[in-house]
């Protein structure tokens, strides 16, 4: 099972060597089995990566992030058409009815708000009970936008009454970076199961190639929120060390289907259940993750 998240911060040369990814820089030569790599973040623009290495990473369903000059991920390379029944999956996506999608979205948002309540509870905030009540008010397609109201309450309780998601601050920088990493993992899983990530359930932006990923990232966002509030200080700088730690969030525990697994594995379990959903036309087959206290997953 892939579990390594590699972040490239120095000029280097990346190539293949007998099934491994070889990284050469001034510090030495490193070889990592391609099957162990869940993600590769190319933060330094002076790295040279071979087409063979990119192909090997894609074949092993690793997700590769390409960053801009500010070291923020701006592109994703993922496996393409890896599923043997992709045509069936696409037909399932296209044939989904609006009522079915509305129910799926209701389930996603309800679990997102429940996860937000868990985060507040883990932080000792009694407002968590209010969010539990709000989750019960989520209707089909969340017509009343309970998600928006819950988010307003949640973020102010978590980061302070003067906080907003539009502020230019260390908290938002870390949140956005973490969400981007998670989005890539969700997009990778969707593609590996044969879905078209641009065909969303709720998100329908014609200029967004990852509408479906933006749908399914929602219940995972609170794990990033929890990590940030527990590990980031308002006076911290958004440096490479902090980014490396954020990338590792995908290796923390979550609960799904009554078992603990890593965040990255929980994404795959969720998308596998979505396959059952669209095949059976039964939204109750969808399983969604639950936030746990931050403990690194032990791979066996």
C-alpha positions, 0 to 999 in steps of 0.5 A: 500500500502506498504511504509515502508523501514526498516533497521536493524542495531542492533542485534535483533530477528525478528518474527511474531505476529498476521500478524505483524513483531515483532522486539525485541532488547535492545531498546524495542519491535516494531510491524509493519504490514507486509502489510506496509513493502515494504523492509527490509534490514538486515544490522546487521549479528547478527539478528535472523529472523524466517522462519515464518517472512520470509514467511510472508514478501514474501507473502506480496511481501516485498523485503528482502535484506541480507548484508555482513560484510561491510553492502552492500546488497549481496542477495535478498529474494522475492516472488516466483511464485506469479502470477496466469498466470506465465506460460503465462508470461514465454511463452511471454518472450521466444517468444519475437523477437529480433526486439521487444526487441531492440525497448523496449531497445531503449525506455528504454535508451532514457528515461534514457538519458532524465532523466539524462538531467532533473537531470542536469537541476535541478542542473543548468547545461546547458549541459542538452540540449546536453543530450536531443539531444543525446536521439534523436540519440538512435537507435534500441538496441542503436547500436551506444552506445549513452548510454555510451557516454551520461553517460561519459558526464553526470557523469563528469558534475554532479560530476566533470571532474575528476570523474569516476564510477570506483573510490573508493569514497563516491559518488560511494559508495552511487550510488552503494548502491542506485542502489542495493536497486532499483534493488531489487524493480525492481526484486520484481515487475518482479517476482510479475507479473510472469516474470523470472528476469534472462531472459533479454531484453538487458542484457544476462549474463548467471551468472546473475539471474537479467538480466531483472531487470538490464534492467528496472532499467536504467530509475530509476538510475538518481533519485539516482544520483540526491539524491546523488549530492544534499545530499552527500558531498565529505568528508562525510563518508559512515555510517549507517545514510547515508544508511538509507536515501538512502533506503528511495529514493524509497519513493520519487516522480516520474512521470509516466502515467501523475501522481505522485507516489513513486519510488517503485510504479512507478516501479510497473506501469512500469512493469504492462505496460510491461505486456501489451507490451509482450501480444500485441507485441507492444513496444509503450505500455511501460510507463517509469518514469520521474524524478521530484525534490526530494520530499517525496511522500505523501501516502493517 
